[in-house]
Amino acid sequence: MRDPPAILSPSVDWSSLTTSVARKAQDEDSILRKIADRFRSSSGQGLEKPIALGIGDDAALLRPKPGHELILTCDWFLEGTHFLRDKHPPHSVGWKCLARALSDVAAMGGIPRCFLLSLAFPETLTGRWLDLFLGGLRHASRKFRCSLAGGDTTRRNDILINITVVGEVRTGHAILRSGARPGDILFVSGRLGEAELGLQTIRRSKGMTSTKNALTRKHLYPEPRLALGQWLAQKGFSTAMIDLSDGLSTDLTRLCAASAVGSLLDQSKIPQVRFPDTSLRRSHDPLQLALHRGDDYELLFTVPPRKAKFLPRVFQGVRLTAIGKITPNRELLLLEKNGCSKQLAPGGWDLFRKKL
C-alpha cells in the first residue's frame, strides 16, 4: 500500500515578521510571537516530531506514519457557553480546550499528532490572561504529546477558542460508534457526574475558582482516556466506542443509533459520584448526575462477552465498570433497583437548549 500524502493545514506565520504580516498591527505580531515562543520552548523535550513543516509558513505539513489513517476532529470552546471568564482560571481554560478535543481521538483508539489553535479574544486579555491560558495549553500539549502546528488569531469582545486535532490510528483499527452488536457488554471508565458537581461548585463560588479544589478538578482539568482507547484498539477488545461529553443518556443514544441496536442499563452498576458532605447529597441526585450530565470525558464502549472476561477492573488507575448490555431492539431501557425497567430518554447536554 502506498503511504498517504502529507496534508496541508492552515497556519499563520508565528515565527517572524514577513511582508504579509508586516501590514498587520504590531500588537498582533507580538501576540503571535508570544504564542510561537511559548510552544517552541517545549520542542525537542519528549514530544514526537510528526510535523514536517510547522509554524512559520502559510501552512503546516504533516507526515503520517506508514500503515496509518488520519483522524481529524475540531472542537469549539466558547465563553459563556463552556466557561465563564470571571470563574474559570485561564490556565484551566487552556488545558481543557485541548483535552476535550483530544477525547474524540481517544474514542476512536487513536494517537494525537498535532493541533491547530484558532483564538479570538479582547485586547484587554493580551497580558496575564493570555500568559496563563498558554501555560495551561502548553501543559496539556506536553502531557498528551500533541504539538502545536499553527492556527489563527483575531480580536473580539468575548473569547472564542477552536481546536483542530490531527490524530492517527492503524489502518482498519479505528473503533467506531457503529460496531456494537446484540449481546455485547457495555463498559464505562471512571465515575460519572463528577464534572457536573464541579461545575455546580464553581457556580456557587465567589470570584475565580481555585485550581486546588478537589471538587472542581475533573471539571477544570479533564483527562482524555487516550491510553485506554489505544489499548482497546490494539487488543481488539471493543466493538464500538464513544466519549461521554454530553452525558451517558445522550451519548449512549448516539452509539445505539449508529449501531442500529438498543441497550439495557443496570442502574445499580453505574459508577456514581461520591459526595464529600451530606449538604451536597441533599441538593444533587447522583444518579441524575451520572445519567444526564456531561463533561466527564470518560469512554463508553462495548465488548463481546467472550472478551469481557479479559478486561481488567482497573486500567492505569482508571476503573472499568460493566453497566449493561446491548439488545437487538432499538429501545434504551434502565433497569431500576426494584427489578422493573423503564424507557431511558436522552437528557444530557444540548448546546441549543443549555448554557452554563
C-alpha positions in Angstrom: 0.0 0.0 0.0 1.3 3.5 -0.9 1.9 5.9 2.0 -0.8 8.6 2.2 0.4 12.0 1.1 1.2 14.7 3.6 -1.7 17.0 4.3 -1.7 20.8 4.4 -3.2 22.5 7.4 -3.9 26.3 7.7 -1.4 28.2 9.8 -0.2 31.8 10.3 3.4 33.0 10.4 4.2 32.8 14.1 8.0 32.8 13.9 9.0 36.0 12.2 7.7 39.2 10.6 7.0 38.6 6.9 5.7 41.0 4.3 2.1 40.0 4.7 2.3 40.0 8.5 4.0 43.4 8.5 0.8 45.0 7.2 -1.0 44.0 10.4 -0.8 45.8 13.7 2.3 45.4 15.8 0.2 44.3 18.7 -0.9 41.2 16.8 2.7 40.5 15.8 3.7 40.4 19.5 0.8 38.1 20.4 1.7 35.7 17.6 5.4 35.7 18.6 4.3 35.1 22.2 2.3 32.0 21.2 5.1 30.7 19.0 7.8 31.3 21.6 5.8 29.6 24.3 5.4 26.4 22.3 8.8 26.5 20.6 10.5 26.4 24.1 9.0 23.0 24.7 10.0 21.4 21.3 12.6 18.7 21.4 11.7 17.7 25.0 9.8 14.5 24.7 7.3 15.5 22.0 7.2 13.4 18.8 8.0 15.0 15.5 5.1 14.3 13.2 5.2 17.8 11.7 7.4 18.1 8.6 6.9 21.9 8.5 5.3 23.8 11.3 4.8 27.4 12.5 6.5 29.9 10.1 4.9 29.3 6.7 1.5 29.7 5.1 0.5 26.2 6.1 1.9 23.3 8.1 2.9 19.9 6.6 2.2 16.7 8.4 3.9 13.4 7.7 1.6 10.4 8.6 3.2 7.1 9.6 3.0 4.3 7.0 0.1 2.0 7.6 -2.0 4.5 9.5 -5.1 6.5 8.8 -5.6 10.1 9.9 -8.2 11.2 12.5 -9.5 14.7 12.1 -11.6 16.5 14.7 -12.4 20.0 15.8 -14.0 21.5 18.9 -15.3 24.9 20.0 -14.7 26.2 23.5 -16.8 29.4 24.0 -17.0 32.0 26.8 -20.5 31.9 28.3 -21.3 28.5 26.8 -18.4 26.3 28.0 -16.6 28.5 30.5 -17.0 31.8 32.5 -14.3 34.4 32.3 -14.7 35.5 36.0 -15.0 31.9 37.4 -12.7 29.7 35.3 -8.9 30.1 35.8 -7.2 30.9 32.4 -4.7 28.0 33.0 -7.6 25.5 33.2 -9.3 27.1 30.1 -6.0 26.4 28.1 -5.8 22.8 29.4 -9.4 22.0 28.8 -9.8 23.4 25.3 -7.2 20.9 24.1 -8.1 18.0 26.4 -11.8 17.9 25.4 -10.8 17.8 21.7 -8.4 15.0 22.3 -11.2 13.0 23.9 -12.6 12.4 20.4 -9.3 10.9 19.3 -9.4 8.7 22.4 -12.8 7.5 21.5 -11.5 6.1 18.2 -8.5 4.4 19.8 -6.2 7.0 18.1 -2.9 8.7 18.9 -2.8 12.5 18.8 -0.2 14.0 16.5 -0.7 17.8 16.4 -3.3 20.5 16.7 -4.3 24.0 15.4 -5.4 26.8 17.6 -7.8 29.5 16.5 -8.2 32.1 19.2 -10.5 35.3 19.3 -10.3 37.4 22.4 -10.3 41.1 23.5 -7.1 43.2 23.6 -7.5 43.7 27.3 -6.6 40.0 27.8 -3.3 40.0 25.9 -1.2 40.2 29.1 -1.6 37.9 32.2 -4.7 36.1 31.0 -3.1 35.1 27.7 0.1 34.0 29.5 -1.8 31.8 31.9 -4.0 30.4 29.1 -1.0 29.5 27.0 0.6 27.9 30.1 -2.3 25.6 30.5 -2.5 24.8 26.8 1.3 24.0 26.7 0.9 21.8 29.8 -1.8 19.8 28.0 0.2 19.7 24.8 3.2 18.2 26.6 1.2 15.9 28.8 -0.7 14.3 25.9 2.2 14.6 23.4 0.3 16.7 20.9 2.3 19.5 19.2 1.0 22.9 18.1 1.2 23.2 14.3 -0.3 26.6 13.7 -3.6 28.4 13.7 -5.1 31.9 13.7 -5.9 34.8 16.0 -8.3 37.7 15.8 -9.8 40.4 18.1 -13.3 40.0 19.6 -15.1 41.2 22.7 -15.7 37.7 24.0 -13.4 34.7 24.0 -13.8 32.1 21.2 -11.5 29.1 21.0 -11.4 26.5 18.3 -9.1 23.5 18.4 -8.5 21.2 15.5 -6.7 18.0 16.3 -5.0 15.6 13.9 -4.5 12.0 15.2 -3.8 8.7 13.7 -4.7 5.0 14.1 -3.5 1.9 12.4 -5.4 1.3 9.2 -8.6 -0.6 9.8 -8.2 -0.4 13.6 -10.3 2.7 14.4 -13.1 2.0 16.9 -16.4 3.4 15.5 -19.8 4.1 17.1 -21.4 1.7 14.6 -19.9 -1.6 15.7 -22.0 -2.6 18.7 -23.8 -6.0 18.4 -26.6 -7.6 20.5 -25.2 -9.3 23.5 -22.1 -7.0 23.8 -21.4 -5.8 27.3 -21.5 -2.1 28.0 -18.5 -0.7 29.9 -17.7 2.8 31.2 -14.4 4.2 32.5 -14.2 6.3 35.7 -17.1 7.8 37.7 -19.9 9.8 36.1 -21.2 13.1 37.4 -18.0 14.4 38.9 -17.5 17.2 36.3 -21.1 18.5 36.8 -20.6 18.5 40.5 -17.5 20.6 40.0 -19.4 23.0 37.7 -22.1 23.4 40.3 -19.4 24.2 42.9 -17.9 26.8 40.6 -21.3 28.5 40.1 -21.7 28.9 43.8 -18.2 30.3 44.3 -17.4 34.0 44.6 -14.8 35.1 42.1 -12.1 33.0 40.4 -12.1 29.3 41.3 -9.1 27.7 43.0 -7.4 25.1 40.8 -6.6 23.1 44.0 -10.2 22.4 44.9 -10.7 18.6 44.6 -14.4 19.0 43.9 -13.7 21.1 40.7 -10.7 19.2 39.5 -12.4 17.0 36.9 -14.4 19.9 35.5 -11.4 22.2 35.2 -8.8 19.6 34.2 -10.5 16.6 32.4 -8.2 13.7 31.4 -9.0 12.3 27.9 -8.7 8.5 28.2 -6.1 8.2 25.4 -4.1 5.3 26.8 -7.3 3.3 27.4 -8.7 3.9 23.9 -5.3 3.0 22.3 -5.1 -0.2 24.4 -8.7 -1.3 23.5 -7.9 -0.7 19.8 -4.6 -2.6 20.0 -6.1 -5.6 21.7 -9.2 -5.6 19.5 -11.5 -5.8 22.6 -14.0 -3.1 21.8 -16.7 -3.3 19.0 -17.9 0.3 19.4 -16.9 3.3 21.5 -17.9 7.0 22.2 -16.6 9.6 24.7 -19.0 10.9 27.3 -19.0 14.6 26.6 -22.8 15.3 26.7 -24.0 12.8 29.3 -24.5 9.0 29.4 -28.1 9.0 28.3 -27.4 11.2 25.3 -24.1 9.7 24.1 -25.5 6.1 24.6 -28.4 7.1 22.4 -25.9 8.2 19.7 -23.9 4.9 19.9 -27.0 2.8 19.7 -28.4 4.8 16.8 -25.2 4.4 14.9 -25.1 0.6 15.5 -28.9 0.1 15.0 -29.3 -1.6 18.4 -30.8 -0.9 21.8 -29.4 -1.2 25.3 -30.3 -2.2 28.9 -28.5 -0.2 31.6 -28.4 -1.6 35.2 -28.9 1.4 37.5 -27.2 -0.3 40.4 -24.0 -0.8 38.3 -23.5 2.8 37.1 -20.4 4.3 38.9 -21.8 7.5 40.5 -20.2 10.5 42.1 -19.3 10.3 45.8 -20.3 13.4 47.9 -17.8 14.7 50.4 -20.6 16.0 52.6 -24.3 15.5 53.1 -25.3 19.0 52.1 -24.3 18.3 48.5 -26.2 15.0 48.5 -29.3 16.8 49.6 -29.2 19.1 46.6 -28.0 16.7 44.0 -29.2 13.2 42.8 -26.1 11.2 42.0 -28.0 9.0 39.5 -29.3 12.0 37.6 -25.7 13.5 37.5 -24.4 10.2 36.1 -27.1 9.8 33.5 -27.8 13.2 32.2 -24.8 15.5 32.9 -21.8 15.7 30.6 -18.3 17.0 30.6 -16.8 13.8 32.2 -14.9 12.8 29.0 -14.9 9.1 30.1 -15.2 6.3 27.5 -18.3 4.3 26.9 -17.5 1.1 25.0 -18.9 -2.3 24.1 -17.1 -5.7 24.4 -18.3 -9.1 23.3 -19.0 -11.5 26.2 -16.2 -13.9 25.3 -13.6 -11.0 25.5 -15.1 -9.2 28.5 -13.5 -11.6 31.0 -10.1 -10.4 29.9 -10.8 -6.8 30.7 -9.1 -5.6 34.0 -11.2 -3.9 36.6 -8.8 -1.1 36.7 -6.7 0.2 33.8 -3.8 2.5 34.7 -5.7 3.7 37.8 -9.0 4.2 36.0 -11.9 1.9 37.0 -13.7 0.0 34.2 -17.3 -1.0 35.0 -19.8 -3.2 33.2 -23.1 -1.2 33.4 -25.4 -3.1 31.0 -25.7 -4.8 27.6 -26.6 -4.2 24.0 -30.0 -5.5 22.9 -31.4 -6.3 19.5 -34.4 -4.0 19.8 -33.8 -0.3 19.4 -35.1 0.7 22.9 -33.0 2.2 25.6 -34.0 0.8 28.9 -32.9 1.5 32.5 -33.2 -1.4 35.0 -34.2 0.1 38.3 -33.4 -1.3 41.8 -36.9 -2.8 42.1 -36.3 -5.0 39.1 -38.5 -3.1 36.7 -37.2 -1.4 33.6 -38.3 2.0 32.2 -37.6 3.9 29.0 -34.4 6.0 29.1 -34.7 9.2 27.2 -31.7 11.3 26.2 -31.5 14.2 28.8 -27.9 15.3 28.5 -26.2 18.5 27.2 -27.8 20.2 24.2 -26.0 23.4 23.3 -29.1 24.8 21.6 -31.0 24.4 24.9 -28.5 24.8 27.7 -25.7 27.2 28.8 -23.5 27.4 31.9 
